[in-house]
Amino acid sequence: IPAPDFDLVLFGATGDLAQRKILPGLFHRFAVGQMPPAARIIGVARSKMDATGFRAQLEKSLAAFAPQIAEDRALLERFLASVDYLRVDVMGEDGWKDLARNLRPNVVRAFYLSVSPSLFGVIASKLSSFEASTAESRIVVEKPFGHDLQSARALNADLRQGFKERQIYRIDHYLGKETVQNLMALRFANALWEPLWNATHIDHVQITVAESLGVEGRGEYYDKSGAMRDMVQNHLMQLLCLTAMEPPSKFDPNAVRDEKVKVIEALEPVGPGDIVRGQYRGQNRQGGYHEQAGDPNSRTESFVAMKVGIGNWRWAGTPFYLRTGKKLRGRASEIAVVFRDPPHMIFPKMEHRRGNAMIIRLQPDEGITLRNTIKEPGPGGFRLAEVNLDMTFADALKEKADPQDAYERLIMDVIRGDQTLFMRGDEVEAAWAWADPIIEAWEASNQMPEPYDAGSSGPEDALMLLHKEGRRWREIA
Ligand code: NAD
C-alpha cells in the first residue's frame, strides 16, 4: 500500500536506535518505492552539525545496517537528499521556530521521539506551543513506556499536553513482527480454529521469548528493569492478548485494542507459588549476571516464568504459561497452543505422547507448526507417532516476500495513520496495573532469584511450575 507524502521529524536522530534501526528501515522503504519521492526526513538532535555532517554520519550507518542497498550509490544519494538536519536542544527555546517554519502544510506530519522518555513532555508541549504540530500530526514514542503504573500515567499526561490519543503511537516492536500479525489472520480469517479456541479444547498455552545473549553492555540499564518490566509487561503481554482476545467486530484500531484491554483486565493476580525468577550465573565468577550488571548483590531477575489465569468465560481453567530470559540455551520466540487429549482413546497408550499443538514461531524461521498424531507406517501393529505439519512463511510465500523489519512496518503504519499495531494509553496502564503488585511483592521480599547456568533452559523451579501440573515446557532449541 503506497504511503501519502510526509515530513517525518526524528528527535534523537544521532542516537543508537535512530542510526541502527529507524533510518535504515526508512531507507529500505525508500528502496522499494514506498516512500513518496517528495517525502522528507528531518533529523533533530543536540549535536552541533549541519545537514552535510548528518548525511555523512548517516551514510556510514547505512553502509553498516543496510549494506546491500547502500551499495547502490545512486539510490543512496537520492535517499540522503531527502534527509535534513536541525540542531535543537529540546530543553531550550532555540530552533523550534525554524522547525515549525520548515514543515510543509498539507502533508502528513509525524514526530518520532527516539529520545529518553524524560523528554516526551517537553517535546510534546513545545511542538504544540511553537505550532510545529497540528491537530492531524502524529507523535511516535519508544519503549520503555514507564516503569510502573504511576510513571506510565505521567507519560500519558505528558504526551496529552499537545496531542490527542488518536495522534499518539506507542511502539512495541513485537507488534510489527509478521508472525504476530499473522496470529490475527490465523484466528480471524479461518473457520478452522476459532471453534476450538477456548478452554474446552485447549489445555494450556505456553509463550516463550528466549534469548541466548546476556545483558552484555546494557547491564546498568537492565539492572533497574529486569525481565518482568523489560519483557513481560509489554512484549509477552501483547502476545498473550492477541492469543486470548475475543474476535473484534471489525479490523479497526479501537475495536482490536478494546478487546486486548478486556483480556488484560481479566488477568488473575499471580500468587507467589505461580512465579519463578532466575538470574544466570557464569563460571569461575565470570560472565554471570552479577559480573555483567556490575552489582554483586543485585536481585534483578534475568529470567521469569509464570502461570497466568484469565478469568473469563473463554479461558477459565486454561492456564497461560509465560517464560522469558537471557543467556538461555537458544534464541527462540514462540506461542504454543496445546490442545486437550481426545475424550476417549481407543489405541494403545503411546509413550511420551505430547498431543496436538499449534506452535506459532516468531523467530527463528517465522512460521506455524501443527503437531498431529498419525499411525506409524509399517506392519508392526498399530502404533502411533507424532508428526509435524510445518509451514515456514518464507517458503510458503516466496514470490510475495518483501521482508520488512518490524520497525519499517510500524513507521509506515504511522504515516498511513493506522494505530492498530500500537498500544493505546489505557492498554499500557492496564498492563502496569497488573504487573505492579507482582513486582512490588517481589521487591518487598528478601528473596534472591534462583540461579541458573548460562546456556541452560532456566532454573529448575521453572520446570517444576509445569511438572507439578503434569505438563512440560517445550524445549528451547
Ligand atoms: P541514545 O542515547 O543513543 O540517543 C539519544 C538521542 O537523543 C541523541 O540523538 C541525542 O542527541 C538526543 N538528545 C538527548 N538529549 C537531547 C536534548 N536535550 N535535545 C535534543 N536531543 C537530545 O539513545 P537510543 O539508544 O537511541 O534510545 C532512544 C530511545 O529509544 C530511548 O528512549 C530508549 O529507551 C529507546 N529504545 C532504544 C533501543 C535501542 O536499541 N537503542 C531499543 C528500544 C528502545
Residues whose N, C-alpha, C, O or C-beta is under 5 A from the ligand:
A	BS01	NAD	G12 A13 T14 G15 D16 L17 A18 V44 A45 R46 S47 V88 D89 V90 M91 S114 V115 S116 P117 E142 K143 P144
